[in-house]
Amino acid sequence: MRRLISFLLIISVLFSLSAETTITILGTSDLHGDILGYAYESGEETQDSGMARLYTYIESVREENPNTILIDAGDDIQGTIMTDDIYNKTPDAEHPVIAAMNYMGYEAMTLGNHEFNWGTDTAAKILSQADFPILAANVRNQDGSYATGHGYTILTVGDVDIAIIGAVTPNIPVWDSGKEGIDSLIFLPADEAVKEAITEIGDKADVIVVSAHMGLESEFDTAGQSDSAQKILEENPEIDVLQVAHDHVTVAEKRGDTVIGGVRDKGREIVRFDITLDDGKRIIDSSVMIVSMEGTMPSEEIASIPAVAQAHEKTLRFMNGDIAIGETTEAFQTADEIVGIPETRIRDSAVLDLINEVQRGAADADVSMTVQDTISLPEGPITYAEIFSIYRFDNNLYRVRVTGAELKALLEWSASCYNQWTPGDINISFNHDFPQYLADVFSGIDYEIDLSKRAGERVRNVIFKGRELADDAVLTLACNSYRYSSVLKAQNIVSAEPEWESEESIRDLLIDYFAENSPVSPSVDNNWRIVGIDLCENDFRRKEMVALINSGLVEPPYWQSLRFSDYDEIVASIE
């Protein structure tokens, strides 16, 4: 009898195990047009990016678990010379990114904000080529219908029903207001739209997945958090899987019973969710994992897709078949003292001065601002590739009137990108909570940033035309269209509307400048500088720590400064 009971227990356990089902959900986002892992601006293969690498991994997971689905959280059709300068300007042609996604077998895609960059007609024409639904539960037409036709979709995998709900940051009007069709759309708070979708789905799904093109934290709406994935989860705790995007950062965590994941941009990572259900279709286990594509071989199948192969060759001809648009007399290069700490973020540079001067001249403005980016130009012939490399986004130029007080507030906002320096720090580091892509440098004025002070109290000695800038002075500012909406207006810094907009993109203005003024020589006016610090650059301990960082033995201290007090521990760990 004991043997019989033991045997029956074993059979019962085996039967219960066999009744379990594991669903694997693979999530990508922010692909930004990177299909092959090829940088057209430099003509070089990347080592860790591209949809072709993703497909190699995706196929291996499908072999491992047939119950696998593939979804995406947006920002896919924009970001390369192939997409931005060829296919997004001819939206009736077969789009290589969508062709690749169709081949890869995506089950759903959520809209990203960059899908709106060319207006709604262009987005609709390109996305209509998809063999899968485009989701945006919180983007509605005036009659309340879903702008993409779908707020969610329900997939059946094995015998498990999985609801995928898509939501995009409602800040699109902040960035792209005025572009065709956008101002006629209604952008609802993401948490409310997801709640409505969950109610509509009811008991039709065993697993609830939200694919959100937004970060966990609010970007602009810090009060209502209508643009926060965290708010979505707080208001909808029944969500089983939450995919986040937009911020280009790695996220892998579990809050309560909900697994949350997000990846870096350009296909450098993929998020894997594994959901196990019992025979009653109740979730009994779940996990999230981020998989890096570094070292993964790109799939040759993706490169062989006719639409992709044709687009690649067309882009190469576009890049390399043109005569150089101009030339430089020498390289515009700012060498980094510390690997991973870009000099262009801590001192004035020739390329940023060039962009600002082109903008200031084109807009006939007193002051110009441009993103504090890590860029350079080579010596010799300059082609479209080089211009794209120093100005990647298809922004137009605005001229807007600002007061002296507003301009100083704008300078303070940008200076918040740094951490406060304290005695003993060997390097300048950067504020993790400040979006680094929103940091700018300015020309047409002289100013200092005192990093010994806390954020909001750093900017001093603002000089305009040889005199200290008065708060009631009125100046004209040249800025790109994205900066105007995402910083000047969104942060309530500047009250005026643009009084002028360029007919050409800023990238085209740079091309025109090189065509008319070559050869162009690098020039740095050093109109801004960081003060209030003493890095003790001659101290042997600093020199040794910098050497260790540059040799790759110590991680670059980007988000937090290394200190002299770290010296003994660092040296001991290396030895």
C-alpha positions as a Python dict, from the first residue, in 0.01 Angstrom:
ca = {
    (1, 'M'): (0, 0, 0),
    (2, 'R'): (284, 240, 85),
    (3, 'R'): (443, 168, -252),
    (4, 'L'): (112, 226, -426),
    (5, 'I'): (60, 559, -251),
    (6, 'S'): (415, 670, -337),
    (7, 'F'): (363, 571, -698),
    (8, 'L'): (37, 765, -718),
    (9, 'L'): (202, 1071, -564),
    (10, 'I'): (480, 1059, -822),
    (11, 'I'): (229, 1027, -1102),
    (12, 'S'): (32, 1319, -958),
    (13, 'V'): (343, 1539, -940),
    (14, 'L'): (448, 1446, -1294),
    (15, 'F'): (97, 1517, -1421),
    (16, 'S'): (90, 1858, -1251),
    (17, 'L'): (429, 1945, -1394),
    (18, 'S'): (327, 1841, -1743),
    (19, 'A'): (23, 2066, -1720),
    (20, 'E'): (235, 2375, -1667),
    (21, 'T'): (291, 2613, -1961),
    (22, 'T'): (576, 2864, -1996),
    (23, 'I'): (526, 3159, -2227),
    (24, 'T'): (832, 3356, -2337),
    (25, 'I'): (780, 3718, -2436),
    (26, 'L'): (1069, 3887, -2617),
    (27, 'G'): (1064, 4267, -2625),
    (28, 'T'): (1259, 4515, -2834),
    (29, 'S'): (1231, 4893, -2855),
    (30, 'D'): (1407, 5207, -2974),
    (31, 'L'): (1561, 5029, -3273),
    (32, 'H'): (1601, 5369, -3442),
    (33, 'G'): (1640, 5225, -3790),
    (34, 'D'): (1942, 5006, -3709),
    (35, 'I'): (1878, 4696, -3917),
    (36, 'L'): (2222, 4560, -4001),
    (37, 'G'): (2445, 4703, -3729),
    (38, 'Y'): (2607, 4936, -3980),
    (39, 'A'): (2690, 5303, -3916),
    (40, 'Y'): (2641, 5482, -4248),
    (41, 'E'): (2801, 5802, -4123),
    (42, 'S'): (3132, 5624, -4056),
    (43, 'G'): (3103, 5328, -4291),
    (44, 'E'): (3181, 5089, -4006),
    (45, 'E'): (3018, 4773, -3874),
    (46, 'T'): (2899, 4793, -3516),
    (47, 'Q'): (2979, 4514, -3271),
    (48, 'D'): (2661, 4491, -3066),
    (49, 'S'): (2364, 4651, -3244),
    (50, 'G'): (2110, 4589, -3517),
    (51, 'M'): (1797, 4389, -3586),
    (52, 'A'): (2002, 4119, -3760),
    (53, 'R'): (2173, 4033, -3430),
    (54, 'L'): (1841, 4035, -3250),
    (55, 'Y'): (1698, 3789, -3501),
    (56, 'T'): (1980, 3541, -3435),
    (57, 'Y'): (1887, 3539, -3067),
    (58, 'I'): (1511, 3542, -3132),
    (59, 'E'): (1533, 3231, -3349),
    (60, 'S'): (1735, 3048, -3082),
    (61, 'V'): (1467, 3123, -2821),
    (62, 'R'): (1190, 3006, -3056),
    (63, 'E'): (1370, 2676, -3095),
    (64, 'E'): (1400, 2653, -2716),
    (65, 'N'): (1036, 2741, -2652),
    (66, 'P'): (776, 2733, -2932),
    (67, 'N'): (545, 2934, -2703),
    (68, 'T'): (738, 3255, -2774),
    (69, 'I'): (601, 3589, -2889),
    (70, 'L'): (787, 3898, -3010),
    (71, 'I'): (672, 4255, -2942),
    (72, 'D'): (820, 4603, -2977),
    (73, 'A'): (773, 4929, -2785),
    (74, 'G'): (836, 5185, -3059),
    (75, 'D'): (1083, 5440, -3199),
    (76, 'D'): (1182, 5213, -3485),
    (77, 'I'): (1140, 5392, -3820),
    (78, 'Q'): (1365, 5690, -3737),
    (79, 'G'): (1733, 5731, -3660),
    (80, 'T'): (1961, 5651, -3954),
    (81, 'I'): (2049, 5811, -4286),
    (82, 'M'): (1863, 5524, -4451),
    (83, 'T'): (1540, 5598, -4267),
    (84, 'D'): (1548, 5974, -4218),
    (85, 'D'): (1695, 6095, -4545),
    (86, 'I'): (1556, 5841, -4789),
    (87, 'Y'): (1262, 5625, -4685),
    (88, 'N'): (1081, 5858, -4445),
    (89, 'K'): (1079, 6123, -4718),
    (90, 'T'): (931, 5875, -4969),
    (91, 'P'): (675, 5697, -4747),
    (92, 'D'): (505, 5515, -5036),
    (93, 'A'): (816, 5297, -5089),
    (94, 'E'): (854, 4967, -4905),
    (95, 'H'): (1014, 5062, -4575),
    (96, 'P'): (1316, 4844, -4485),
    (97, 'V'): (1253, 4852, -4109),
    (98, 'I'): (894, 4734, -4144),
    (99, 'A'): (1001, 4473, -4402),
    (100, 'A'): (1255, 4339, -4151),
    (101, 'M'): (1000, 4339, -3868),
    (102, 'N'): (753, 4148, -4086),
    (103, 'Y'): (1018, 3887, -4166),
    (104, 'M'): (1118, 3857, -3800),
    (105, 'G'): (760, 3775, -3704),
    (106, 'Y'): (662, 4053, -3469),
    (107, 'E'): (319, 4006, -3314),
    (108, 'A'): (266, 4371, -3214),
    (109, 'M'): (435, 4711, -3201),
    (110, 'T'): (358, 5010, -2981),
    (111, 'L'): (391, 5358, -3132),
    (112, 'G'): (693, 5558, -3022),
    (113, 'N'): (721, 5937, -3024),
    (114, 'H'): (966, 5934, -3317),
    (115, 'E'): (707, 5762, -3534),
    (116, 'F'): (538, 6105, -3538),
    (117, 'N'): (841, 6304, -3659),
    (118, 'W'): (713, 6342, -4016),
    (119, 'G'): (345, 6387, -3932),
    (120, 'T'): (58, 6141, -3919),
    (121, 'D'): (18, 6077, -4293),
    (122, 'T'): (378, 5963, -4330),
    (123, 'A'): (354, 5749, -4017),
    (124, 'A'): (29, 5590, -4140),
    (125, 'K'): (171, 5507, -4483),
    (126, 'I'): (483, 5346, -4339),
    (127, 'L'): (314, 5160, -4055),
    (128, 'S'): (33, 5034, -4282),
    (129, 'Q'): (297, 4803, -4434),
    (130, 'A'): (318, 4606, -4107),
    (131, 'D'): (175, 4254, -4089),
    (132, 'F'): (108, 4310, -3719),
    (133, 'P'): (-108, 4557, -3525),
    (134, 'I'): (30, 4898, -3424),
    (135, 'L'): (-88, 4974, -3071),
    (136, 'A'): (-158, 5306, -2902),
    (137, 'A'): (-437, 5285, -2646),
    (138, 'N'): (-394, 5647, -2539),
    (139, 'V'): (-384, 5812, -2883),
    (140, 'R'): (-732, 5882, -3015),
    (141, 'N'): (-904, 6049, -3305),
    (142, 'Q'): (-1153, 6325, -3234),
    (143, 'D'): (-1437, 6070, -3233),
    (144, 'G'): (-1262, 5867, -2962),
    (145, 'S'): (-1150, 5584, -3188),
    (146, 'Y'): (-797, 5450, -3172),
    (147, 'A'): (-570, 5655, -3398),
    (148, 'T'): (-386, 5343, -3517),
    (149, 'G'): (-697, 5126, -3520),
    (150, 'H'): (-573, 4927, -3220),
    (151, 'G'): (-523, 5000, -2854),
    (152, 'Y'): (-454, 4638, -2772),
    (153, 'T'): (-446, 4293, -2925),
    (154, 'I'): (-511, 3947, -2780),
    (155, 'L'): (-286, 3660, -2886),
    (156, 'T'): (-343, 3291, -2824),
    (157, 'V'): (-22, 3102, -2753),
    (158, 'G'): (-83, 2733, -2697),
    (159, 'D'): (-404, 2755, -2500),
    (160, 'V'): (-307, 3076, -2317),
    (161, 'D'): (-468, 3409, -2414),
    (162, 'I'): (-230, 3707, -2383),
    (163, 'A'): (-346, 4069, -2404),
    (164, 'I'): (-87, 4321, -2529),
    (165, 'I'): (-179, 4682, -2454),
    (166, 'G'): (27, 4962, -2609),
    (167, 'A'): (69, 5315, -2473),
    (168, 'V'): (301, 5594, -2585),
    (169, 'T'): (420, 5898, -2395),
    (170, 'P'): (149, 6164, -2432),
    (171, 'N'): (418, 6430, -2480),
    (172, 'I'): (418, 6406, -2861),
    (173, 'P'): (253, 6752, -2892),
    (174, 'V'): (538, 6893, -2681),
    (175, 'W'): (785, 6787, -2949),
    (176, 'D'): (592, 6770, -3276),
    (177, 'S'): (299, 7009, -3244),
    (178, 'G'): (230, 7178, -3576),
    (179, 'K'): (330, 6882, -3787),
    (180, 'E'): (67, 6737, -4015),
    (181, 'G'): (-224, 6577, -3827),
    (182, 'I'): (-75, 6578, -3477),
    (183, 'D'): (-272, 6867, -3330),
    (184, 'S'): (-599, 6695, -3426),
    (185, 'L'): (-518, 6387, -3216),
    (186, 'I'): (-608, 6340, -2850),
    (187, 'F'): (-331, 6213, -2620),
    (188, 'L'): (-477, 6064, -2302),
    (189, 'P'): (-292, 5996, -1976),
    (190, 'A'): (-135, 5654, -2021),
    (191, 'D'): (-262, 5504, -1694),
    (192, 'E'): (-623, 5598, -1772),
    (193, 'A'): (-610, 5456, -2124),
    (194, 'V'): (-458, 5130, -2001),
    (195, 'K'): (-726, 5098, -1732),
    (196, 'E'): (-994, 5147, -1997),
    (197, 'A'): (-836, 4879, -2215),
    (198, 'I'): (-811, 4632, -1926),
    (199, 'T'): (-1179, 4687, -1849),
    (200, 'E'): (-1268, 4627, -2213),
    (201, 'I'): (-1059, 4310, -2225),
    (202, 'G'): (-1231, 4175, -1915),
    (203, 'D'): (-1183, 3799, -1873),
    (204, 'K'): (-1070, 3741, -2231),
    (205, 'A'): (-702, 3720, -2134),
    (206, 'D'): (-501, 3505, -1897),
    (207, 'V'): (-195, 3733, -1907),
    (208, 'I'): (-194, 4114, -1923),
    (209, 'V'): (110, 4273, -2091),
    (210, 'V'): (158, 4649, -2123),
    (211, 'S'): (412, 4769, -2377),
    (212, 'A'): (477, 5134, -2289),
    (213, 'H'): (689, 5375, -2487),
    (214, 'M'): (787, 5574, -2181),
    (215, 'G'): (1023, 5541, -1889),
    (216, 'L'): (927, 5438, -1539),
    (217, 'E'): (963, 5796, -1414),
    (218, 'S'): (765, 6092, -1543),
    (219, 'E'): (942, 6303, -1804),
    (220, 'F'): (741, 6626, -1796),
    (221, 'D'): (414, 6567, -1610),
    (222, 'T'): (565, 6528, -1264),
    (223, 'A'): (232, 6612, -1101),
    (224, 'G'): (-19, 6392, -1284),
    (225, 'Q'): (245, 6148, -1414),
    (226, 'S'): (44, 6088, -1730),
    (227, 'D'): (375, 6000, -1900),
    (228, 'S'): (502, 5757, -1636),
    (229, 'A'): (503, 5377, -1673),
    (230, 'Q'): (525, 5357, -1295),
    (231, 'K'): (192, 5539, -1276),
    (232, 'I'): (43, 5288, -1520),
    (233, 'L'): (139, 5006, -1285),
    (234, 'E'): (26, 5186, -970),
    (235, 'E'): (-320, 5238, -1116),
    (236, 'N'): (-336, 4893, -1278),
    (237, 'P'): (-171, 4642, -1041),
    (238, 'E'): (-324, 4350, -1234),
    (239, 'I'): (-60, 4398, -1506),
    (240, 'D'): (158, 4087, -1526),
    (241, 'V'): (431, 4217, -1760),
    (242, 'L'): (538, 4579, -1810),
    (243, 'Q'): (772, 4669, -2095),
    (244, 'V'): (923, 5019, -2075),
    (245, 'A'): (1113, 5212, -2341),
    (246, 'H'): (1203, 5564, -2460),
    (247, 'D'): (1482, 5630, -2206),
    (248, 'H'): (1737, 5397, -2372),
    (249, 'V'): (1831, 5248, -2035),
    (250, 'T'): (1843, 4892, -1905),
    (251, 'V'): (1557, 4800, -1668),
    (252, 'A'): (1501, 4455, -1516),
    (253, 'E'): (1306, 4425, -1192),
    (254, 'K'): (1002, 4277, -1026),
    (255, 'R'): (748, 4477, -828),
    (256, 'G'): (504, 4257, -649),
    (257, 'D'): (398, 4000, -907),
    (258, 'T'): (477, 4224, -1205),
    (259, 'V'): (796, 4177, -1407),
    (260, 'I'): (933, 4498, -1564),
    (261, 'G'): (1193, 4527, -1838),
    (262, 'G'): (1341, 4778, -2080),
    (263, 'V'): (1645, 4790, -2307),
    (264, 'R'): (1902, 5025, -2455),
    (265, 'D'): (1860, 5160, -2806),
    (266, 'K'): (1955, 5031, -3155),
    (267, 'G'): (1895, 4666, -3075),
    (268, 'R'): (2190, 4640, -2837),
    (269, 'E'): (1975, 4444, -2592),
    (270, 'I'): (1654, 4244, -2584),
    (271, 'V'): (1431, 4187, -2283),
    (272, 'R'): (1308, 3834, -2211),
    (273, 'F'): (1006, 3766, -1991),
    (274, 'D'): (927, 3404, -1894),
    (275, 'I'): (576, 3346, -1757),
    (276, 'T'): (477, 3004, -1619),
    (277, 'L'): (110, 2913, -1576),
    (278, 'D'): (-50, 2609, -1414),
    (279, 'D'): (-323, 2396, -1566),
    (280, 'G'): (-580, 2649, -1443),
    (281, 'K'): (-397, 2922, -1640),
    (282, 'R'): (-289, 3093, -1322),
    (283, 'I'): (57, 3250, -1321),
    (284, 'I'): (277, 3060, -1076),
    (285, 'D'): (615, 3206, -1171),
    (286, 'S'): (760, 3491, -1375),
    (287, 'S'): (1104, 3631, -1447),
    (288, 'V'): (1274, 3903, -1650),
    (289, 'M'): (1620, 3902, -1807),
    (290, 'I'): (1813, 4146, -2027),
    (291, 'V'): (2025, 3985, -2297),
    (292, 'S'): (2308, 4184, -2455),
    (293, 'M'): (2373, 4140, -2827),
    (294, 'E'): (2746, 4193, -2788),
    (295, 'G'): (2922, 3895, -2943),
    (296, 'T'): (2608, 3777, -3128),
    (297, 'M'): (2657, 3709, -3499),
    (298, 'P'): (2414, 3902, -3722),
    (299, 'S'): (2166, 3688, -3913),
    (300, 'E'): (2242, 3680, -4286),
    (301, 'E'): (1872, 3625, -4348),
    (302, 'I'): (1789, 3983, -4250),
    (303, 'A'): (2051, 4128, -4485),
    (304, 'S'): (1907, 3912, -4765),
    (305, 'I'): (1551, 4047, -4737),
    (306, 'P'): (1505, 4220, -5076),
    (307, 'A'): (1374, 4545, -4928),
    (308, 'V'): (1661, 4559, -4678),
    (309, 'A'): (1931, 4473, -4933),
    (310, 'Q'): (1798, 4735, -5176),
    (311, 'A'): (1774, 4999, -4904),
    (312, 'H'): (2129, 4928, -4786),
    (313, 'E'): (2271, 4963, -5137),
    (314, 'K'): (2064, 5274, -5203),
    (315, 'T'): (2192, 5436, -4883),
    (316, 'L'): (2553, 5350, -4964),
    (317, 'R'): (2512, 5514, -5305),
    (318, 'F'): (2352, 5814, -5139),
    (319, 'M'): (2642, 5843, -4894),
    (320, 'N'): (2937, 5764, -5116),
    (321, 'G'): (2827, 5860, -5463),
    (322, 'D'): (2798, 6230, -5390),
    (323, 'I'): (3083, 6475, -5432),
    (324, 'A'): (3206, 6618, -5103),
    (325, 'I'): (2998, 6916, -4996),
    (326, 'G'): (3302, 7096, -4853),
    (327, 'E'): (3620, 7048, -4657),
    (328, 'T'): (3800, 7134, -4336),
    (329, 'T'): (4157, 7255, -4293),
    (330, 'E'): (4215, 7025, -3995),
    (331, 'A'): (4025, 6797, -3763),
    (332, 'F'): (3765, 6941, -3525),
    (333, 'Q'): (3871, 6716, -3241),
    (334, 'T'): (3852, 6756, -2865),
    (335, 'A'): (4058, 6475, -2713),
    (336, 'D'): (3919, 6319, -2394),
    (337, 'E'): (4156, 6328, -2100),
    (338, 'I'): (3958, 6052, -1929),
    (339, 'V'): (3800, 5777, -2138),
    (340, 'G'): (3423, 5792, -2091),
    (341, 'I'): (3421, 6157, -1976),
    (342, 'P'): (3361, 6354, -2298),
    (343, 'E'): (3559, 6676, -2312),
    (344, 'T'): (3279, 6834, -2516),
    (345, 'R'): (3067, 6816, -2202),
    (346, 'I'): (3316, 6991, -1977),
    (347, 'R'): (3471, 7257, -2202),
    (348, 'D'): (3393, 7450, -2520),
    (349, 'S'): (3457, 7272, -2851),
    (350, 'A'): (3500, 7362, -3217),
    (351, 'V'): (3211, 7156, -3354),
    (352, 'L'): (2957, 7292, -3107),
    (353, 'D'): (3079, 7646, -3174),
    (354, 'L'): (3038, 7580, -3547),
    (355, 'I'): (2679, 7457, -3510),
    (356, 'N'): (2587, 7749, -3286),
    (357, 'E'): (2741, 8003, -3521),
    (358, 'V'): (2559, 7856, -3822),
    (359, 'Q'): (2232, 7866, -3627),
    (360, 'R'): (2293, 8218, -3500),
    (361, 'G'): (2368, 8344, -3850),
    (362, 'A'): (2078, 8167, -4019),
    (363, 'A'): (1828, 8289, -3758),
    (364, 'D'): (1985, 8635, -3729),
    (365, 'A'): (1977, 8582, -3353),
    (366, 'D'): (2177, 8722, -3063),
    (367, 'V'): (2233, 8387, -2890),
    (368, 'S'): (2224, 8023, -3001),
    (369, 'M'): (2200, 7694, -2814),
    (370, 'T'): (2279, 7340, -2924),
    (371, 'V'): (2301, 7001, -2756),
    (372, 'Q'): (2616, 6930, -2557),
    (373, 'D'): (2710, 6631, -2771),
    (374, 'T'): (3022, 6418, -2815),
    (375, 'I'): (3106, 6490, -3178),
    (376, 'S'): (3397, 6575, -3408),
    (377, 'L'): (3479, 6638, -3774),
    (378, 'P'): (3775, 6491, -3966),
    (379, 'E'): (4033, 6680, -4166),
    (380, 'G'): (3974, 6705, -4540),
    (381, 'P'): (3664, 6639, -4754),
    (382, 'I'): (3330, 6659, -4576),
    (383, 'T'): (3043, 6446, -4706),
    (384, 'Y'): (2683, 6414, -4604),
    (385, 'A'): (2788, 6137, -4365),
    (386, 'E'): (2997, 6376, -4156),
    (387, 'I'): (2717, 6633, -4141),
    (388, 'F'): (2474, 6362, -4030),
    (389, 'S'): (2719, 6251, -3762),
    (390, 'I'): (2727, 6595, -3600),
    (391, 'Y'): (2353, 6661, -3637),
    (392, 'R'): (2142, 6345, -3637),
    (393, 'F'): (1792, 6478, -3588),
    (394, 'D'): (1577, 6636, -3855),
    (395, 'N'): (1497, 6954, -3658),
    (396, 'N'): (1411, 7295, -3794),
    (397, 'L'): (1552, 7617, -3647),
    (398, 'Y'): (1345, 7867, -3446),
    (399, 'R'): (1411, 8225, -3340),
    (400, 'V'): (1239, 8324, -3019),
    (401, 'R'): (1256, 8636, -2801),
    (402, 'V'): (1376, 8584, -2444),
    (403, 'T'): (1444, 8812, -2152),
    (404, 'G'): (1776, 8817, -1970),
    (405, 'A'): (1608, 8648, -1674),
    (406, 'E'): (1469, 8372, -1896),
    (407, 'L'): (1806, 8313, -2059),
    (408, 'K'): (1975, 8284, -1720),
    (409, 'A'): (1707, 8037, -1610),
    (410, 'L'): (1775, 7837, -1925),
    (411, 'L'): (2147, 7835, -1849),
    (412, 'E'): (2075, 7714, -1495),
    (413, 'W'): (1849, 7437, -1627),
    (414, 'S'): (2123, 7311, -1856),
    (415, 'A'): (2389, 7337, -1584),
    (416, 'S'): (2184, 7091, -1377),
    (417, 'C'): (2333, 6814, -1594),
    (418, 'Y'): (2639, 6809, -1366),
    (419, 'N'): (2688, 6676, -1016),
    (420, 'Q'): (2809, 6922, -756),
    (421, 'W'): (3187, 6911, -717),
    (422, 'T'): (3329, 6860, -370),
    (423, 'P'): (3695, 6883, -261),
    (424, 'G'): (3867, 6552, -325),
    (425, 'D'): (3684, 6473, -651),
    (426, 'I'): (3932, 6395, -930),
    (427, 'N'): (3685, 6451, -1216),
    (428, 'I'): (3365, 6624, -1318),
    (429, 'S'): (3068, 6385, -1316),
    (430, 'F'): (2708, 6400, -1432),
    (431, 'N'): (2365, 6404, -1273),
    (432, 'H'): (2198, 6066, -1330),
    (433, 'D'): (1852, 6219, -1283),
    (434, 'F'): (1902, 6483, -1553),
    (435, 'P'): (1837, 6372, -1915),
    (436, 'Q'): (2182, 6427, -2064),
    (437, 'Y'): (2036, 6476, -2413),
    (438, 'L'): (1872, 6795, -2281),
    (439, 'A'): (2201, 6963, -2182),
    (440, 'D'): (2306, 7252, -2407),
    (441, 'V'): (2590, 7493, -2470),
    (442, 'F'): (2533, 7854, -2574),
    (443, 'S'): (2710, 8104, -2799),
    (444, 'G'): (2672, 8480, -2829),
    (445, 'I'): (2719, 8525, -2455),
    (446, 'D'): (2999, 8454, -2207),
    (447, 'Y'): (2919, 8267, -1887),
    (448, 'E'): (3063, 8052, -1610),
    (449, 'I'): (2926, 7742, -1439),
    (450, 'D'): (3032, 7714, -1075),
    (451, 'L'): (3015, 7344, -985),
    (452, 'S'): (3097, 7410, -623),
    (453, 'K'): (2737, 7533, -599),
    (454, 'R'): (2421, 7325, -599),
    (455, 'A'): (2198, 7307, -905),
    (456, 'G'): (2003, 7628, -959),
    (457, 'E'): (2278, 7849, -820),
    (458, 'R'): (2564, 7777, -1059),
    (459, 'V'): (2557, 8023, -1347),
    (460, 'R'): (2745, 8348, -1295),
    (461, 'N'): (2910, 8632, -1488),
    (462, 'V'): (2670, 8619, -1783),
    (463, 'I'): (2808, 8877, -2027),
    (464, 'F'): (2634, 9001, -2341),
    (465, 'K'): (2810, 9246, -2572),
    (466, 'G'): (3068, 9330, -2307),
    (467, 'R'): (2821, 9398, -2025),
    (468, 'E'): (2658, 9194, -1754),
    (469, 'L'): (2324, 9069, -1885),
    (470, 'A'): (2032, 9252, -1722),
    (471, 'D'): (1722, 9055, -1627),
    (472, 'D'): (1498, 9292, -1823),
    (473, 'A'): (1710, 9283, -2140),
    (474, 'V'): (1541, 9135, -2449),
    (475, 'L'): (1741, 8911, -2682),
    (476, 'T'): (1670, 8673, -2968),
    (477, 'L'): (1760, 8305, -2924),
    (478, 'A'): (1820, 8046, -3197),
    (479, 'C'): (1717, 7695, -3093),
    (480, 'N'): (1593, 7381, -3263),
    (481, 'S'): (1224, 7298, -3275),
    (482, 'Y'): (1260, 7004, -3037),
    (483, 'R'): (1444, 7212, -2776),
    (484, 'Y'): (1184, 7486, -2790),
    (485, 'S'): (900, 7247, -2707),
    (486, 'S'): (1079, 7002, -2476),
    (487, 'V'): (1271, 7253, -2262),
    (488, 'L'): (1182, 7618, -2319),
    (489, 'K'): (806, 7556, -2303),
    (490, 'A'): (781, 7226, -2118),
    (491, 'Q'): (988, 7359, -1828),
    (492, 'N'): (802, 7693, -1834),
    (493, 'I'): (1126, 7882, -1884),
    (494, 'V'): (1035, 8096, -2187),
    (495, 'S'): (694, 8252, -2250),
    (496, 'A'): (725, 8379, -2609),
    (497, 'E'): (625, 8191, -2922),
    (498, 'P'): (873, 8152, -3212),
    (499, 'E'): (883, 8457, -3435),
    (500, 'W'): (1065, 8279, -3720),
    (501, 'E'): (1118, 7921, -3843),
    (502, 'S'): (1367, 7801, -4102),
    (503, 'E'): (1239, 7646, -4422),
    (504, 'E'): (1531, 7402, -4419),
    (505, 'S'): (1638, 7161, -4148),
    (506, 'I'): (1942, 7252, -3938),
    (507, 'R'): (2129, 6971, -4108),
    (508, 'D'): (2061, 7135, -4445),
    (509, 'L'): (2178, 7470, -4306),
    (510, 'L'): (2508, 7308, -4210),
    (511, 'I'): (2541, 7160, -4559),
    (512, 'D'): (2479, 7502, -4712),
    (513, 'Y'): (2740, 7656, -4482),
    (514, 'F'): (3012, 7411, -4588),
    (515, 'A'): (2922, 7454, -4954),
    (516, 'E'): (2958, 7831, -4927),
    (517, 'N'): (3250, 7866, -4681),
    (518, 'S'): (3493, 7578, -4739),
    (519, 'P'): (3760, 7521, -4641),
    (520, 'V'): (3635, 7563, -4284),
    (521, 'S'): (3884, 7586, -3996),
    (522, 'P'): (3810, 7483, -3637),
    (523, 'S'): (3774, 7768, -3395),
    (524, 'V'): (3694, 7772, -3024),
    (525, 'D'): (3600, 8100, -2855),
    (526, 'N'): (3587, 7951, -2502),
    (527, 'N'): (3288, 8169, -2419),
    (528, 'W'): (3188, 7936, -2135),
    (529, 'R'): (3385, 7751, -1873),
    (530, 'I'): (3344, 7547, -1558),
    (531, 'V'): (3477, 7707, -1238),
    (532, 'G'): (3467, 7636, -867),
    (533, 'I'): (3669, 7315, -894),
    (534, 'D'): (4026, 7204, -830),
    (535, 'L'): (4101, 6863, -980),
    (536, 'C'): (4467, 6870, -863),
    (537, 'E'): (4576, 6755, -1207),
    (538, 'N'): (4944, 6729, -1107),
    (539, 'D'): (4880, 6501, -811),
    (540, 'F'): (5043, 6161, -880),
    (541, 'R'): (4742, 5978, -735),
    (542, 'R'): (4509, 6140, -987),
    (543, 'K'): (4746, 6062, -1272),
    (544, 'E'): (4757, 5696, -1169),
    (545, 'M'): (4379, 5668, -1136),
    (546, 'V'): (4326, 5834, -1474),
    (547, 'A'): (4576, 5592, -1630),
    (548, 'L'): (4388, 5297, -1481),
    (549, 'I'): (4057, 5428, -1618),
    (550, 'N'): (4207, 5484, -1963),
    (551, 'S'): (4356, 5135, -1966),
    (552, 'G'): (4014, 4984, -1897),
    (553, 'L'): (4101, 4852, -1551),
    (554, 'V'): (3868, 5097, -1375),
    (555, 'E'): (3518, 5188, -1490),
    (556, 'P'): (3483, 5549, -1612),
    (557, 'P'): (3339, 5759, -1327),
    (558, 'Y'): (3068, 5924, -1537),
    (559, 'W'): (2782, 5934, -1288),
    (560, 'Q'): (2992, 5971, -973),
    (561, 'S'): (3339, 6118, -935),
    (562, 'L'): (3632, 5916, -815),
    (563, 'R'): (3800, 6071, -513),
    (564, 'F'): (4153, 6085, -380),
    (565, 'S'): (4025, 5883, -85),
    (566, 'D'): (3956, 5598, -332),
    (567, 'Y'): (4322, 5577, -437),
    (568, 'D'): (4448, 5311, -196),
    (569, 'E'): (4148, 5081, -251),
    (570, 'I'): (4168, 5113, -630),
    (571, 'V'): (4541, 5047, -647),
    (572, 'A'): (4509, 4753, -408),
    (573, 'S'): (4228, 4599, -614),
    (574, 'I'): (4435, 4620, -933),
    (575, 'E'): (4746, 4474, -771),
}
